[in-house]
Amino acid sequence: MCNNNNEGNCIADILNVIMVLQQNACPDNCLDSCDRPMLGGGPNCLICNTRPVMLYTCCGNGRPWTMPTSKDSVATCTAASETCSSVFRVEKIEGNCCTFRVLADNPDTTSLYPYVATNSIFTMNLDCVCSIRCLNDTFVECV
């Protein structure tokens, strides 16, 4: 069941911060929280442009939200599916809706960057998200 509270949404507020940070990527490190004021760089990442997130819905039983990594209309996400991901990049926020890009594990095992961008995009009502988990800032090509 989704929260239909009109008093604001803390998840939407944090995702707005992440989106702005991604648009103005900065190499300095700060506190290690989802809404830290700058995208961090590290020894393996000089300039980060993405703060990957995982989403948890109100009725997801503690499992992260997953989406297909392709636009194939018959793609479904099952427990053992390799064509799905639970890691996303904030692309756009309008009101209480957020558009996310699905990130896939990088198939290049020698790469310093753990994710690659896909062409799979979805929009979610943030009233249905009860928590987010931020992963380490990274660089994602073609975003």
Buried (B, 14 or more C-beta within 10 A) or exposed (E): EEBEEEEEBEBBEBBBBBBEBBEEBBBEBEEEEBBBEBBBBEEEBEEBBBBBBBBBBEEBEEEBBBBBBBEEEEBEBEEEEEBBBBBBBBBEBEEBEBBBBBBBEBEEEEEEBBBBBBEBBBEBBBBBBBBBEBBBBBBBEEB
